[in-house]
Each structure stands twice: as C-alpha cells, then as structure tokens.
C-alpha cells in the first residue's frame, strides 16, 4: 500500500490570484464543483479515507472484510482525482495547486499521517493470524484515523486552525 508523489506544485499557479468580478466568478465555479473557494480543496478526497474506515468498521462483525480492506490502496490528492469520476477533477487539481502553500502543507501532512496509519494497519493485518487480532487492529485504526479525517475536513472547509484537542477529545 504505497502512494506515489503528486507532480511538483507549479509556483506560477500560486502567484496569480483573481480579483473583483473575476474572483467572484472563480469562487462560484469552485463552489459549484464542491471545491472550497477559500482553501482550494475538495472534500471528495476524504471519501478515499472514509472508504477505508467503512471497511475497517465491518471487520469485527464480518472478519472476511479484512481482505477487502487489504485491497484498499492509498492515493495522493492528485492520484485520487486522476482516478476518479469527479466531474470537475481537473479543476480540483488546479485549485489544489493554486491553494495557499501553508494550508496545502497542513492538509498534506494529515493525509500522509492517515496513509501511514492505514498502511501500517494493513501490514499488521497481513501478519495477524486471528480474526480477533484483525478486529482489534481495525478498531484502533478507526480511533486514530476518524479524528484525522475530521481535522482534514476542517482544513478543507477553511477552519481557522482546526482544533486538534477538541477533535481528539470528541472521539
């Protein structure tokens, strides 16, 4: 379960910010495509992690679902949209490239953490011999990843600095 790096961010895409009516039209275009105009990020990417969580949640009741989880493959933001049927995938990638570098870095760090957790759990599940062990691993992974998905959602939706303590305490 490895992801390839996204293409290099193009600095020329970050430099030009539309203003006036052009900015309003761009914001409307992004919003219509379900991309946050303030952050340039789309929640559709979180579906990739929610799919893994859904599979993990099924393992305690249906141990055979561990095999389904093990077929889950991590994808970068870029890879997710290139592989998706998201109607505005090119716009999503373009908006991501143009996003504020600090916001994008914070978001990417969380996505990387989720990927590392899910990959490590996948490795541990492959080595586990008992369904009970796989169920325990699934529960732990859910407890770690769900708050990170919420944190990533906060960043996508333009939360000032998402409050990690409150998110972690609410799980």
PAROVO-162504 format. One record per atom (N, C-alpha, C): z, y negated, x negated. Coordinates in steps of 0.1 Angstrom, whole numbers, plus 5000, padded with zeros to 4 digits. Atoms other than C-alpha are relative to their C-alpha. Layout:
PAROVO-162504
ZYX/...
This chain:
PAROVO-162504
500050124992/500050005000/500049884991/500150125008/498749724979/499049905006/500950104995/497149394987/499349934989/500750075011/494549214967/500349855002/499850145000/494948854958/499049925008/501150084993/493248594980/499249924990/500850075009/490448394965/500849874996/499350125005/491548094945/499949895010/500050114991/492547794965/499249894994/500950105004/490047524963/500649865001/499350135000/491647194953/499249905008/500850104993/488647004968/500350005015/499749994985/489647135003/501349945003/498750064997/493146994999/500049854999/500050155003/492146644988/499649925012/500650084989/490246525019/500850035013/499349994987/492446465050/499349905010/500750094991/490546325080/501149905006/499150104993/491946015097/499349955013/500550054988/491545845130/499450105010/500649914990/489245995156/499650144994/500349885007/488146255130/501250094999/498749925000/491746375126/500350055013/499749954986/492246395163/499150115004/501049894997/489046605167/500450124992/499649895008/490146825139/501250075005/498749944995/493646875153/499750075013/500349944988/492146955187/499250134998/500749875004/489747215171/501050104995/499049915006/492647375152/500950055012/499149964989/494847385183/499350095009/500749914991/492147535204/499850144994/500249885007/491747805178/501450074997/498749945002/495547875179/500549994985/499650035014/496047725144/500849875001/499250124999/498847475140/499449894992/500650115006/497247145132/500849934989/499150065010/500247015112/500150094988/499849925012/500547315089/498750074996/501349935003/497047465090/500250155000/499749855000/498547815096/499950055014/500149934987/497948065124/501050115001/499049894998/500548295139/499350135001/500749874999/497848565143/500350084988/499749935012/498648665107/501350085002/498849934998/502148765118/499950135008/500349884993/500649025141/499950124990/500149895010/499949225109/501350064997/498649955002/503649245102/500750065012/499449954988/504649295138/499550145003/500549874998/502349595139/500950104992/499249915009/504349755110/501450015006/498749994993/507649665128/499950095012/500149924988/506449825160/499950154996/500149865004/505550145142/501450054995/498749965005/508950145124/501050025012/499149994988/510750095158/499850135007/500349884993/509150405171/500550134993/499749885009/510250635142/501350075005/498849924996/513850715154/499850095012/500349924988/512550845188/498950094998/501249925002/509250985176/499850014985/500149995015/509551095139/498650014995/501449995005/505851165137/499349874998/500550135002/505250795139/500149954986/499850045014/506350775103/498650014993/501349985006/502850905094/499149885004/500850114996/501350615114/500449884992/499550115008/503550365096/499450014985/500549985013/502350515063/498649974998/501450045001/498750435071/499949845000/500150145000/499650065075/499849954986/500450055013/498149865047/500349854999/499750145001/499449525036/498749924997/501150085001/496949245038/500549864997/499750155002/497048885024/499549935013/500550084990/496348605048/498550005001/501550005001/492748585037/499550135004/500549864997/492248965039/500250035015/499749974986/493848975074/498949935008/501050074991/491448715088/498650054997/501449955003/488348855070/499850135007/500149874994/489149195085/500249995015/499650014985/490049065120/498849965008/501050054990/488048985151/500449875005/499650134996/489848655153/498849915001/501250084997/487248425169/499849884990/500150125009/488048135145/500550044986/499549965012/488648335114/499649914988/500550085011/486548115091/500849875000/499250134998/488447805105/501450034995/498749975004/491747985099/500150004985/500050005015/490848045063/499949874994/500350145005/489547695058/501349925001/498850084998/492747545073/501150054991/499049945009/494947775052/499749944986/500450055014/493047655020/500449855000/499750145000/493547295031/501549965003/498650024997/497247335040/500749944988/499250065010/499847145021/500550124991/499749895010/500447354989/501550045001/498649964999/504247344993/500350095012/499949924988/504047485029/499450134998/500749875002/501547745019/500750094990/499249925010/503647854989/501250065006/498849954993/506747885010/499650125010/500549904991/504748085036/499650124992/500449895008/503148305010/501150084994/498949945005/506448374994/500750105010/499449924989/507848505027/499150125003/501049894998/504648715033/500150104989/499849915012/505048854998/501350095001/498749934998/508648945005/499950115010/500149904990/507749125037/499150124995/500949895005/504949315020/500750094990/499249925010/507249424991/501050095007/499049924993/509849545016/499350125007/500749904993/507349735037/499450104991/500649915010/505649885007/501150094994/498949925006/508949994992/500550105010/499549904990/510050155025/498950115002/501149904999/506650325027/500150114989/499849915012/507250474992/501250095002/498849924998/510750585001/499850105011/500249904989/509550745034/499150124995/500949895005/506850945015/500950104992/499149925008/509651074992/501150075009/499049954992/512051145021/499650145006/500349874995/512251505033/500550025015/499449994986/514251445066/499649895009/500350104990/513351265098/501149905001/498950094999/516851125099/500049894989/500150095011/516350965065/498949895002/501150094996/513050815076/500449905011/499550094990/514750675107/500949904995/499150095006/517450515086/499249894992/500850105008/514850355063/499349915010/500750084990/512950235094/500949895005/499050104995/516050065108/500349894990/499750105010/516849895075/498849914998/501250085002/513249775071/499949905012/500050094989/513349625106/501049894999/499050105002/516549445099/499749904989/500450095010/515049295068/498849925004/501350064998/511549215080/500049915012/500050084988/512149085115/500549854998/499650145003/514148775103/498949934992/501050075008/511448705078/498749965008/501150044991/508748715105/500449885008/499550124993/510848465124/499949884991/500050115010/511148245093/498549964998/501450035002/507348265087/499549935012/500550064988/506748175123/500549855001/499550145000/508947865119/499249924990/500850085009/506947755089/498649985006/501350024993/503647815108/500149895010/499950104989/504947615137/500549874996/499750145005/505947325115/501549975000/498650025001/509747375115/500349934987/499750085012/511247125091/500250094988/499849895009/512747365066/500750105009/499449894991/513347685086/501450044995/498649985004/517047755087/500250154998/499949855004/517348095069/501350055005/498649954996/521148125076/500050035015/500049984985/520748085114/499150125004/500949894997/517748325115/500750134996/499449885005/519648585094/501250045008/498849984992/522848545115/499750055014/500349974986/521048595148/499450155001/500649874999/519748945139/501050105004/
